[in-house]
Amino acid sequence: TQSITMHLTNVYTPARPFQIGEISITANLVEMLRGRGRIPGNKDLRSDSLLAEVYRGVHPDPAAARYLVHRRASFALLPFLLAPIGFCIGVLARDRGRVLALSFCMVPLSIVYLTDFLGETAMRHLQLPIVGWLPTAVTLILGLPFCWRLLRI
């Protein structure tokens, strides 16, 4: 058989006083196992596959693919930039309490996500894939003087 049928009896909903005597649900097993397949898009492809499509000339939007590769590389580097900033915030707020330190930590994270949003908007208008590095560049530019000032000997 290629289909399955479920017969439900005495179906009711506990939230409302509503009761149905019997329901039959039929599903086609072949369609269920086949599925819908992969929805084509950039986000579900690995970076090497995206770049391979771009360099072969078969990708429909090569600028967007390059932007996504730059953005992924940028977000891979961000923990190495945010960790020293978090340490410096902890040193700065060591006598003021954990809640204040956590509140101060929201500033660099907000900057990262704001610049990510601005980078995506700039990519749509300018078609420059390099703007994928914007969160890392701004975090480095703003975080380096902060850490340098606080940790210099």
C-alpha positions as CSV (number, residue, x, y, z in Angstrom):
1,T,0.0,0.0,0.0
2,Q,1.1,3.5,-0.7
3,S,-1.0,5.3,1.9
4,I,-1.8,5.1,5.6
5,T,-5.1,5.8,7.3
6,M,-5.6,6.7,10.9
7,H,-9.1,6.4,12.4
8,L,-9.6,8.5,15.6
9,T,-12.7,8.0,17.7
10,N,-14.2,10.1,20.5
11,V,-12.0,13.1,19.7
12,Y,-12.5,16.1,21.9
13,T,-10.7,19.3,22.9
14,P,-10.3,19.9,26.7
15,A,-10.2,23.7,26.2
16,R,-13.7,23.9,24.8
17,P,-16.6,21.6,25.1
18,F,-16.3,20.3,21.6
19,Q,-16.4,16.7,20.6
20,I,-16.3,14.9,17.3
21,G,-17.3,11.3,17.0
22,E,-14.8,9.9,14.5
23,I,-12.1,11.4,12.2
24,S,-10.1,9.6,9.5
25,I,-6.8,11.0,8.3
26,T,-5.1,9.5,5.2
27,A,-1.5,10.3,4.2
28,N,0.4,9.2,1.1
29,L,3.6,7.5,2.3
30,V,5.4,8.0,-1.0
31,E,4.9,11.7,-0.9
32,M,5.8,11.8,2.8
33,L,9.1,10.0,2.2
34,R,10.0,12.0,-0.9
35,G,9.8,15.4,0.9
36,R,10.2,18.7,-0.8
37,G,13.9,18.6,-1.2
38,R,16.4,21.3,-0.5
39,I,15.2,24.9,-1.0
40,P,17.9,26.6,-3.0
41,G,19.6,29.4,-1.2
42,N,23.0,30.7,-0.1
43,K,22.6,30.1,3.6
44,D,22.4,26.3,3.5
45,L,25.6,25.9,1.3
46,R,29.1,25.7,2.7
47,S,31.5,28.6,1.9
48,D,33.6,26.4,-0.4
49,S,30.5,25.4,-2.4
50,L,29.5,29.0,-2.7
51,L,32.9,30.1,-3.9
52,A,33.0,27.2,-6.3
53,E,29.7,28.2,-7.9
54,V,31.0,31.8,-8.1
55,Y,34.3,31.0,-9.8
56,R,32.6,28.6,-12.2
57,G,30.2,31.4,-13.1
58,V,27.0,29.4,-12.3
59,H,25.9,31.3,-9.2
60,P,22.9,33.6,-9.9
61,D,24.1,36.3,-7.5
62,P,27.9,36.2,-7.1
63,A,28.1,39.4,-5.0
64,A,25.7,38.0,-2.4
65,A,27.6,34.7,-2.3
66,R,30.9,36.5,-1.7
67,Y,29.3,38.8,0.9
68,L,28.0,35.7,2.8
69,V,31.5,34.1,2.7
70,H,33.1,37.4,4.1
71,R,30.4,37.6,6.7
72,R,31.0,34.1,7.9
73,A,34.7,34.7,8.1
74,S,34.1,37.9,10.0
75,F,31.8,36.2,12.6
76,A,34.4,33.4,13.0
77,L,37.0,36.0,14.0
78,L,34.7,38.1,16.3
79,P,35.1,35.9,19.4
80,F,38.9,36.5,19.4
81,L,38.1,40.3,19.4
82,L,35.2,40.2,21.9
83,A,37.1,38.1,24.5
84,P,39.8,40.8,25.3
85,I,37.1,43.5,25.3
86,G,35.0,41.5,27.7
87,F,38.1,41.0,29.9
88,C,38.8,44.7,29.9
89,I,35.2,45.4,30.8
90,G,35.5,43.0,33.7
91,V,38.6,44.7,34.9
92,L,37.0,48.1,34.6
93,A,33.9,47.0,36.5
94,R,35.4,44.7,39.1
95,D,34.5,46.9,42.0
96,R,31.1,47.9,40.7
97,G,29.4,44.5,40.4
98,R,28.5,41.8,37.9
99,V,25.3,43.4,36.7
100,L,27.0,46.6,35.7
101,A,29.7,44.5,33.9
102,L,27.1,42.6,32.1
103,S,25.4,45.8,31.1
104,F,28.7,47.2,29.8
105,C,29.1,44.0,27.8
106,M,26.0,44.7,25.9
107,V,27.6,47.7,24.2
108,P,30.1,45.7,22.1
109,L,27.5,43.1,21.2
110,S,25.1,45.8,20.2
111,I,27.8,47.4,18.0
112,V,28.5,44.0,16.3
113,Y,24.8,43.4,15.5
114,L,24.2,47.0,14.4
115,T,27.2,46.9,12.1
116,D,26.0,43.5,10.7
117,F,22.7,45.0,9.9
118,L,24.3,48.1,8.4
119,G,26.6,45.9,6.4
120,E,23.8,43.9,4.9
121,T,21.9,47.1,4.0
122,A,25.1,48.5,2.4
123,M,25.5,45.3,0.5
124,R,22.1,45.6,-1.0
125,H,22.7,49.2,-2.2
126,L,26.4,49.2,-3.0
127,Q,27.0,45.5,-4.1
128,L,30.4,45.5,-2.3
129,P,30.9,42.0,-0.8
130,I,33.8,43.3,1.4
131,V,31.2,45.0,3.7
132,G,30.8,41.6,5.3
133,W,33.9,42.5,7.4
134,L,32.2,45.6,8.8
135,P,31.4,44.1,12.3
136,T,35.0,42.9,12.7
137,A,36.5,46.2,11.5
138,V,34.4,48.4,13.7
139,T,34.9,46.1,16.7
140,L,38.7,46.3,16.1
141,I,38.7,50.0,15.6
142,L,36.6,50.8,18.7
143,G,38.0,48.0,20.9
144,L,41.7,48.4,20.3
145,P,42.0,51.8,21.9
146,F,39.8,50.8,24.8
147,C,41.9,47.7,25.6
148,W,45.2,49.5,25.0
149,R,44.3,52.3,27.4
150,L,43.1,49.9,30.1
151,L,45.9,47.2,29.8
152,R,49.0,49.3,29.1
153,I,51.7,48.9,31.7
